[in-house]
Amino acid sequence: MTPFSTTLAQEPAGGIAGWAAGLVDTLGGPGAGLAIALENLFPPLPSEVILPLTGFAAGQGVLSLTSALFWTTLGSVVGALALYGFGALFGRERMHALWARLPLVKLSDLERTEAWFRRHGAKAVLLGRMVPIFRSLISVPAGVERMPVPLFLLLTTVGSLAWNSVLVLAGYALGDRWELVESYVGVASKAVVVLVLAAGATWLTVRLRARGAAARHRRA
């Protein structure tokens, strides 16, 4: 394995990128998986940096593209399952108390994620993997509400693989310009939120119209 810190003139030297680069450089695919698992457990770690950097490393031959996608998706699932377990074990009130004590995170983010889960259920777990903050925290209300584990794992794997693939492949394609990916992630994430809200509004409208029609039929 050729460490990309010696093959690139512009290697990430510090911060989150430098830390992730060190893991991938030392451990290869498992290092990328570990970084993403930790990102799930501690949302301030940005997957928008870790995943494109992993794709960049794959383009430099540090690991294969298949290995990058496999290990990052496995890391996403492991991290999500851990948070699901915390939610199921501690329950809502104790998770809130624990979250309020953690540095660099907001209790309001967890509350917003819970509200999103209550409105959208399974869709929230699937599409939430594509929205910053929600991507990690959606596992907590899924655990609190005891969503069936096989369904949770399926939705988490599909959603994580889709999102990880986009970012890893973008980093792979952009090469030493992989940092550009982070600039566009926010726009894509907002688009996902808009689509989910539009789908929810459409569903609610259809349900209300159906109830209104049924009520008129009963009166007739």
N, C-alpha and C positions, 0 to 999 in steps of 0.2 A: 504494500500500500504506500503510495506516495503522498506525504502530508501536504495539503494544499497551502499551508503556511510558508512552504519553501518554493512553491511553484508559481505563486502569484505575487505581483508587485504591490497589489492593493489589498492584501488580506486584512480582515477585520482584526484590529489589534486590541480592542478593549470593549467594555460594556457587555450588553447581552450578546451582541454578535460575536465578540471575541470569546466569550464563555461557550457559546454554542459551537463555534468553530473548533475550539479546543476539544470538546466532547466528540465531535464527528471525526476530527483528526486522530484522536486517540483510540476511539472505540468503533469507528465506522458507523454502520447502520444502527446497531444497538445504542450508540451514543445519541443519534438523532431521535430514536424512540424515547430514550430517557429524558431528553430535553423537552419533548412534546408532552410526555406524561407529567412532568413537573409544571409545564405551562397550564395544563388542565387543573392541577391542584392549586396553583397560585396564578390567577388570571393576569396580574400585571406583567408576567413574562409574555412577550408578544410572539405569537405564532407567525405573525406577518413578517417577522424578521427570521425566525428559526427555519421555517419551511423553505422560503426562497434560497436561503443560505445553504440548506441541504441539497436543493436542486443544483445550485452552483457547484457544490462539492462533487455531485454526481457527474456534472459536465467536465470536471477536472480529473475524473478517474479515481477519486478517493473511495467511492463506492458506486455500485451500479444503480441505475435509475429504478429498477425493480426493487432492489434492496431499500432504497430511499422511501419508496411508496409503502412497502410492506411494514418497515419498522416505524415510520411516523404514524401510520394508521393504527398499528398495534399499540403504540404509545398513547394515542388518543383514546383508544378503547379502555386501556388499563387505567389511565387517569380518570376517565369518566366513571368507570365502574367503582373506583375508590370513593369518589364523591357521592355516587348513588348509595354506597354502603354507609357512608357517614349520615346521609339524609335518613336512611331507613333505621339506623341504629339510634341516632340522637333525637329525631323528630324535629318539628318546625321550631319550637321555642328554644330548645337548647342549641340548634344550629344558628339561630339568630344571635343568641348570646355569644357563641363562639366566634361568629363572623365579625361581630362588633369589636372584638378584641384584636383582630388581625390587622397588621399594618398595611397601608397602601391599598386597602379595599374599602368599598362603601356598602353599608347595610342596605341602602336604597337600591343598589344594583341587584341584590338578592331578592328584594321585595318586588321589583319590576319583573324579574325573571319568573318568580312564582305566579304573578298575575298573568304573564304570557302563557305559562304552562296551563293554568286553569282555563284559559280561553281556547287554547289550541291543542292541548293534549299531545297525541302522538306526532302531529305535524310540528309542534314546538321542538320536540327532541330531534327530529330529522333536520328541519331547516335552521334550528338554533345553532347547529354546528357551523353555520356560515356567518354568524353575527358575533362581533367582538363582545367579550364579557359573557353574553348569553351562552356562547359556545361551551364554556366551562360550567357556568352556574346552573344550566338547565338540568344537569344531573341531580342536583340537590332536591328540587321538588319532585322529580321522578322517583327518587328514593323515598321521600317522605310519604308520597301517595302510593307507594308500593306498586308501581307499574311492573307488569310481568317482566322478569329479567330477560328471557329470550327475546321478547319484543324490544326491550330497551337496547340490548346488545345489537340486534339487527339494525335498528334505526340509527344507532350511534356509529356502527361500522359503515353503513351506506353513506350517511351524511359526512362523516369524517374522511372517508376515502375520496368522496367527490371534492370536498374543499381542499384537502391536502394535495390532491392531484393537480388542482388548478395552480396552487402556489408553488409546489415543487417544480412542476413543468415550466412555470413562468421563470423561476430562477435558473433552471437548466437552459432555457432558451436565451435569456438575457445575458448570461455569463457574468462578467465583472460589473455589469450594470444591474445586478440582482436587487439592489436597494430600491430601484424604481417601483418594485412591486408594492411596497408598503404604501406608496402614495395613492394607488388605485384601489386598495382593499376596502377603504371606507366607503367609496362610492358603490362598489359591488354589494357590500353588506347592507347598506341602506336600501338598495334595490330589492334585496331579499325581504327585508322588513315590510316594504311597501306592498310586495306581492302577497305576503301572508295576511296583511291587514285587509287588502282588497278581497282576497278569498274569503276571509272571515266575514266581511261586510256583505258579500254576495250570499253566503250561506245564511246569514241572519235575515236578510231581506226575503229570501225564498221561504224560510221557515215562517216568518211573520205573515207573508201573503197566504201561505197554505193554511195557517191557523185562521186567518180572516175568512178565507173561502169556506172552511169547514164550519165556522160559526154562522155564516150567512145561510149555509145549507141546512143547518139544524133549525134555524129560525123559520125557514121556508117550510 
